[in-house]
Amino acid sequence: MTLQIKTLEEYHNAYRRSIESPEAFWAEQASTFYWRQPWHTVLKNDFITPDIQWFMGGKLNITENCLDRHIAERGDQTAILWEANDPGSPSVTYTYRQLLAAVNQCANALKERGIGKGDRVCFYMPMVPEVAIAMLACARIGAIHSVVFAGFSANALAELIKDSACRMVICSDFNARGSKNTPVKSVVDEAISLGCDSVESVLVLKTGEEKVAFNPALDIWWHDAVAHQPDTCTAEIMDAEDMLFILYTSGSTGKPKGVVHTCGGYMVYTCFSFRNVFQYRDGDVFWCTADVGWITGHSYSLYGPLLSGAITLFFEGTPTFPDSGRFWQVIEKHKVTQFYTAPTAIRALMASGHDEPDKYDLSSLKVIGSVGEPINEEAWHWYENKVGRGKAPIVDTWWQTETGGILITPLPHITDTKPCFASYPLPGVQPCLVDPAGNEIHENGIEGLLCLKFPWPSILRTTYGDHERCRLNYFAAFEGKYFTGDGCRRDEDGRYRIIGRVDDVINVSGHRIGTAEVENAINQHSVVVESAVVGYPHDIKGQGIYAYVITQHPVTDEEHFRNEVLMVVTKEIGAIAKPDKIQIVSGLPKTRSGKIMRRILRKIACGESDGLGDISTLLNPEIVDELKSGVLV
Ligand code: PRX
């Protein structure tokens, strides 16, 4: 197993070594895995093109490291512990041995359908054990999974299937979450009807008795395809730099981009970070509440824990079903030791069940984590007091889809914690702050743009099918540095505090949403001429979506119009991108060159009508008063 830091001194030593000789440091970590062939060169470091490669020439299969490697020592230990949406349903467990067999069976089923190395397979699934099984089955045979959060619309799903020309879609019939049982297969059917010609088969998991439309030319039931398969399957030998998966995420411009992660570096870094950030010890029960549709689910529900031989809890449900004690009930039931969730869930639970945690025995907890967005001070203290109870420190972990794993975080029981601070870089991580001109800021007690100066093993390699976009998005803003898109403060002691995105990305309930995507969706409405979308502070979601909309003619029934806009956004993207507020306006503040002044729109949406700066240079300064007087609070 990779190094597990246990003391502050060990952290400082490891950090120093990782900076002085990164290649030796990471080679040491990588050597703890099972490789079919060793690498010849540890790192190719080109942050310009970019061309980043780790463990070059190395051959491996990540599933041999997630599964086979553990059989001798912990074959009968639980690997996945599944808790269903319905609290009355019995928990389901897969031991490492059972999981390996299930993965092999699924892998054989995929092969039977013609899926092989390099093929892309799209997932549109709920949080059930089969999603883990099928993702690992892809990795087993060298196919590339592209998991799409099952809340995105058919239109959005179709775009992503087309972008990477997926040959197969894996879905369920329904998705049980909270009191709803949402049809899933019908969304996939609709997506495929939108011209996804690359799809040759759809593997459908049956979750209940309700019927779904079934097209025998394309569809195949999971139980028919998988159950009879042999439970052994030779793992495909992969190059360290072969693609492991694609995960789409929103950026500031255009459509979502497919972030590409590769086998070797991702494996080394997710295991290393998991073991250190959560201080996982044998027998612990680790629970990350993220859906596998997001990177957190990939790295810390699935790969990081399994690579470490851990017990990972998968949860199908929601924090508030049947009531706002559900998380605490699950922690008590399974004696969860590490709990990892998002600030939006913490805030929602704080609001709906402030004293609810008091009713449960949470004494098993050793570490509690936060991820996805800045956590506000009130939520941080509530989480620490009510859930951590002075025993389990908070790890406020900063990272991104593109970073593959956690980069900045406290180490529990090792480094200190400070409310709202992600704190310190993990070994191998070299953060820096730059000013808008790209000059590195060396002082402490200052704010800047967060960059990384040196690659870590799980940095993205490219964006699928468009390397230039990857270069422009992350490597072109500041030469020789990876730019995160986040603003950040460094305190006097060198701790980092993430302030939030500085680009046109809104973080809604920990989900990244590009303003351009929402605008494009709103503009599909026949009466809309133009729109501009900005974020504003929202008590539960962190940021809410505020849309300014210009219509062709005055709208008589505003309520009806707003509902139509919400429907269009739900159809184009999904319910998570629905604006919270829609202000109908006659114009948008623009510069003389026609650029929308988003800074002004943001301030007005935040209720800050003073301090808008000099508006006299605008093409249409008179519009500002109209916007201010109509602002929705
Ligand atoms: O703005 C940062 C915010 O989430 C963004 C990355 O989003 P995504 O790729 O969806 O990954 C989320 C889960 C890793 C970042 O650019 N973010 C993430 N973690 C934190 C955070 N903001 C503040 N504090 C964090 N701990």
Residues whose N, C-alpha, C, O or C-beta is under 5 A from the ligand:
A	BS01	PRX	T296 S370 V371 G372 E373 P374 D396 T397 W398 W399 Q400 T401 E402 A422 T484 D486 I498 G500 R501 G510 R512
